[in-house]
Amino acid sequence: MFHVVIVLYNKYLSSIDTIYSSFKNDITNMVYIDNSIDNLIVNDNNRYAQCNKMNYFEMYGNKGLSKAYNFAIKNITFSKNDYVVILDDDTEIPNDFFYIMQLNINSNPYAKIFIPIILDNIGIMSPSKKTIVGYKHSKSRNFNKFINKYSFINSGMCISVDIFNRIQYDEKLFLDYIDFDFINTIRKTYKTNVIHIIDTIKLRQDFSGAKKNTFEQDYKRYSIFVKDSLVYHKKWYDHLLSLNLIRRTIKLTFQHKSIVFFKLLFHKLRESK
């Protein structure tokens, strides 16, 4: 019933497989999609997967999360009532994760996607509430009552195969806003609410935005964020710029004392028009 999809990025498959080996009795299928760019790691992953007869697919470079997710879904043979669980390669799940998921699936027949609570070092990062400057951490505990006010990140999502018969991830998005776009599309496609939040499952996530990076790391990450932000906001709000993008550009400009972030933003804006 449960198919787990994990996208690897410069992570050894052996270390990830060790984490999830204890859940193999709960899982019908484990699918690993490798977006790694480190050839030594990719070669090691290929050998490990072959020796252990694993469902492992190499993407031959980092093709982005959307393409990796869609590729995984296309290579899974589903039964009618199956579910896909999306996990990041650093997500740790509790021992009763699949048991609680199954209980909620049984007791909420209207739902087609089940969402756990995701915590970081600040608080609840998913569900996250939309504001004029983007999405912020949540404080409310009554999520299901006001569910349309929230969006969610991919990690930990449990998604009915029925969703993937109608919807796929937008491959114009490389990394950012993929999950928010996916949720928006679900809400646009289905006339009634099909999302249920499980507040008894709490996962912890390392959030890269909280780490201090070098100029090169921030510039590379920002270039991805700019492109995805422009695509997402043009698609859903019919405008390119968001306050969140402007705020991030200003923050990085002052942090690194360089105007290259504004230059890149203006360049991407011209390309998008």
C-alpha positions as CSV (number, residue, x, y, z in Angstrom):
1,M,0.0,0.0,0.0
2,F,2.8,2.5,0.9
3,H,5.4,3.4,-1.7
4,V,8.2,5.6,-0.4
5,V,10.0,8.0,-2.7
6,I,13.3,9.6,-1.6
7,V,15.4,11.9,-3.8
8,L,19.1,11.7,-3.1
9,Y,21.5,14.6,-3.5
10,N,25.2,13.8,-2.9
11,K,24.1,11.3,-0.2
12,Y,25.3,7.7,0.1
13,L,22.5,5.3,-0.5
14,S,23.9,2.9,2.0
15,S,23.5,5.4,4.9
16,I,19.9,6.3,3.9
17,D,18.9,2.6,3.4
18,T,20.1,1.8,6.9
19,I,17.8,4.4,8.4
20,Y,14.7,3.0,6.7
21,S,15.6,-0.7,6.8
22,S,13.5,-1.2,9.9
23,F,10.3,0.0,8.1
24,K,10.5,-2.6,5.2
25,N,7.6,-4.6,6.6
26,D,5.4,-1.5,6.4
27,I,6.5,-0.5,2.9
28,T,5.5,-2.1,-0.4
29,N,8.2,-0.3,-2.4
30,M,11.2,2.0,-1.8
31,V,12.2,4.1,-4.7
32,Y,15.4,6.1,-4.7
33,I,16.0,8.8,-7.3
34,D,19.5,10.1,-7.5
35,N,20.1,13.7,-8.4
36,S,23.7,13.6,-7.1
37,I,26.4,15.4,-9.0
38,D,29.3,13.8,-7.2
39,N,30.5,10.9,-9.4
40,L,32.1,9.0,-6.6
41,I,28.9,9.0,-4.6
42,V,26.8,8.1,-7.7
43,N,29.1,5.1,-8.5
44,D,29.0,3.9,-5.0
45,N,25.2,4.2,-5.0
46,N,24.9,2.3,-8.2
47,R,27.0,-0.6,-6.8
48,Y,25.1,-0.7,-3.5
49,A,21.7,-0.7,-5.3
50,Q,22.7,-3.5,-7.6
51,C,24.1,-5.6,-4.8
52,N,20.9,-5.2,-2.8
53,K,18.4,-5.3,-5.7
54,M,16.9,-1.9,-4.9
55,N,14.6,0.4,-6.9
56,Y,17.3,3.0,-7.7
57,F,17.3,5.4,-10.6
58,E,20.1,7.7,-11.6
59,M,19.1,11.0,-13.1
60,Y,22.6,11.7,-14.5
61,G,23.0,15.1,-12.8
62,N,20.7,17.3,-10.7
63,K,17.5,17.6,-12.8
64,G,15.5,19.2,-10.0
65,L,13.0,17.8,-7.6
66,S,9.9,18.1,-9.9
67,K,11.5,15.9,-12.6
68,A,12.8,13.5,-10.0
69,Y,9.4,13.1,-8.3
70,N,7.6,12.7,-11.7
71,F,10.1,10.1,-12.8
72,A,9.6,8.1,-9.6
73,I,5.8,8.1,-10.0
74,K,6.1,6.9,-13.6
75,N,8.3,4.0,-12.6
76,I,6.0,2.7,-9.8
77,T,3.4,0.0,-10.6
78,F,0.4,1.0,-8.5
79,S,-2.7,-0.8,-7.2
80,K,-6.0,1.0,-6.8
81,N,-5.7,2.0,-3.1
82,D,-1.9,2.7,-2.9
83,Y,-0.3,5.7,-1.4
84,V,3.0,7.5,-2.0
85,V,5.0,8.9,0.9
86,I,7.5,11.6,-0.1
87,L,10.6,11.9,2.2
88,D,13.7,14.0,2.0
89,D,17.0,12.3,2.3
90,D,17.5,13.7,5.8
91,T,14.0,13.1,7.1
92,E,13.7,10.8,10.2
93,I,10.3,9.3,10.8
94,P,9.0,7.7,14.1
95,N,8.5,4.0,14.4
96,D,4.8,4.3,14.3
97,F,4.7,6.6,11.2
98,F,3.0,4.1,8.8
99,Y,0.7,2.7,11.5
100,I,-0.7,6.2,12.3
101,M,-0.9,7.0,8.6
102,Q,-3.0,3.9,8.0
103,L,-5.3,4.7,11.0
104,N,-5.9,8.2,9.5
105,I,-6.5,6.8,6.0
106,N,-9.1,4.5,7.4
107,S,-10.9,7.1,9.5
108,N,-10.8,9.9,6.8
109,P,-12.1,8.4,3.6
110,Y,-12.7,11.8,2.0
111,A,-9.0,12.6,2.1
112,K,-6.5,11.9,-0.6
113,I,-3.4,13.5,0.9
114,F,-2.2,13.3,4.5
115,I,0.2,15.8,6.1
116,P,2.3,15.5,9.2
117,I,3.6,18.3,11.3
118,I,7.1,19.4,10.4
119,L,9.3,21.1,13.0
120,D,12.5,23.0,12.7
121,N,14.7,24.9,15.2
122,I,12.1,27.8,15.2
123,G,8.9,25.9,15.5
124,I,6.2,24.6,13.1
125,M,7.4,25.1,9.6
126,S,4.7,23.0,8.0
127,P,1.7,23.6,7.9
128,S,2.8,27.2,7.1
129,K,0.5,30.2,6.8
130,K,0.6,32.5,3.8
131,T,1.3,36.2,4.5
132,I,2.0,39.2,2.2
133,V,5.8,38.4,2.4
134,G,5.5,34.6,1.9
135,Y,4.9,31.7,4.1
136,K,5.6,31.8,7.9
137,H,5.8,29.4,10.8
138,S,2.5,28.4,12.3
139,K,1.3,28.7,15.9
140,S,-2.3,27.3,15.6
141,R,-3.0,23.7,16.5
142,N,-6.5,23.6,15.0
143,F,-5.1,23.1,11.5
144,N,-7.9,21.0,9.9
145,K,-10.6,23.6,10.8
146,F,-8.8,26.3,8.9
147,I,-7.0,24.1,6.4
148,N,-7.4,26.4,3.4
149,K,-5.3,29.0,5.1
150,Y,-2.2,26.7,5.1
151,S,0.2,25.2,2.7
152,F,2.7,22.4,3.3
153,I,6.2,21.1,2.4
154,N,6.7,17.8,0.6
155,S,8.6,15.9,3.2
156,G,6.3,13.4,5.0
157,M,3.3,13.8,2.6
158,C,1.3,10.7,2.1
159,I,-0.5,11.0,-1.3
160,S,-3.2,8.8,-2.8
161,V,-2.4,7.3,-6.2
162,D,-5.7,9.0,-7.4
163,I,-3.9,12.3,-7.1
164,F,-1.1,11.2,-9.5
165,N,-3.7,9.9,-12.0
166,R,-4.7,13.6,-12.4
167,I,-1.8,15.7,-11.3
168,Q,2.0,15.8,-11.6
169,Y,4.7,18.1,-10.3
170,D,5.3,21.2,-12.4
171,E,8.7,20.6,-14.0
172,K,9.2,24.3,-14.7
173,L,10.0,24.6,-11.0
174,F,13.4,23.2,-10.0
175,L,13.4,23.3,-6.2
176,D,11.4,26.1,-4.6
177,Y,7.6,26.4,-4.4
178,I,7.2,22.9,-5.8
179,D,5.2,21.8,-2.8
180,F,3.1,24.9,-2.6
181,D,2.4,24.7,-6.4
182,F,1.4,21.0,-5.9
183,I,-1.1,21.9,-3.2
184,N,-2.5,24.8,-5.2
185,T,-3.1,22.5,-8.1
186,I,-4.8,19.9,-5.9
187,R,-7.1,22.6,-4.5
188,K,-7.9,23.8,-8.0
189,T,-8.5,20.3,-9.4
190,Y,-10.7,18.9,-6.6
191,K,-13.9,20.8,-5.7
192,T,-13.9,19.7,-2.1
193,N,-11.1,19.5,0.5
194,V,-9.1,16.3,0.1
195,I,-6.3,17.2,2.6
196,H,-6.1,16.0,6.2
197,I,-3.4,17.1,8.7
198,I,-2.2,14.6,11.2
199,D,-1.0,16.5,14.3
200,T,0.0,13.2,16.1
201,I,2.9,12.8,13.6
202,K,5.7,15.3,14.1
203,L,8.9,15.2,12.0
204,R,12.0,17.3,12.4
205,Q,13.6,18.9,9.4
206,D,16.9,20.7,8.9
207,F,16.2,24.0,7.2
208,S,19.0,25.1,5.0
209,G,17.9,28.8,5.1
210,A,18.9,28.9,8.8
211,K,22.6,28.1,7.9
212,K,25.3,30.6,7.2
213,N,26.6,30.1,3.7
214,T,29.5,31.5,1.7
215,F,28.9,34.1,-1.0
216,E,29.2,31.4,-3.7
217,Q,26.7,29.1,-1.9
218,D,24.2,31.9,-1.4
219,Y,24.5,33.1,-5.0
220,K,24.0,29.6,-6.4
221,R,21.0,29.0,-4.1
222,Y,19.6,32.5,-4.8
223,S,19.8,32.0,-8.6
224,I,17.5,28.9,-8.2
225,F,15.2,30.7,-5.9
226,V,14.8,33.7,-8.2
227,K,13.8,31.6,-11.2
228,D,11.4,29.4,-9.3
229,S,9.8,32.4,-7.5
230,L,9.2,34.2,-10.8
231,V,7.6,31.1,-12.4
232,Y,5.4,30.4,-9.4
233,H,4.1,33.9,-8.9
234,K,3.4,34.4,-12.6
235,K,1.5,31.2,-12.7
236,W,-0.7,31.7,-9.6
237,Y,-0.8,35.5,-9.1
238,D,-0.2,36.9,-12.5
239,H,2.8,39.0,-11.4
240,L,6.5,38.2,-11.2
241,L,7.7,40.0,-8.1
242,S,6.8,38.9,-4.5
243,L,7.7,40.7,-1.3
244,N,9.5,37.6,-0.2
245,L,11.8,37.7,-3.2
246,I,12.5,41.4,-2.7
247,R,13.2,40.9,1.0
248,R,15.6,38.0,0.3
249,T,17.4,40.1,-2.4
250,I,17.9,43.0,0.0
251,K,19.0,40.7,2.8
252,L,21.7,39.0,0.7
253,T,22.8,42.3,-0.8
254,F,23.6,43.7,2.7
255,Q,24.9,40.5,4.0
256,H,27.5,40.1,1.3
257,K,27.9,43.8,0.4
258,S,27.3,43.1,-3.2
259,I,24.8,44.2,-5.8
260,V,25.1,41.1,-7.9
261,F,21.9,39.7,-6.4
262,F,19.9,42.7,-7.8
263,K,21.7,42.3,-11.1
264,L,20.7,38.7,-11.3
265,L,17.1,39.6,-10.3
266,F,16.8,42.2,-13.1
267,H,18.3,39.8,-15.6
268,K,15.8,37.1,-14.7
269,L,13.0,39.6,-14.8
270,R,13.9,40.5,-18.4
271,E,14.0,36.9,-19.4
272,S,10.6,36.2,-17.9
273,K,8.8,38.9,-19.7
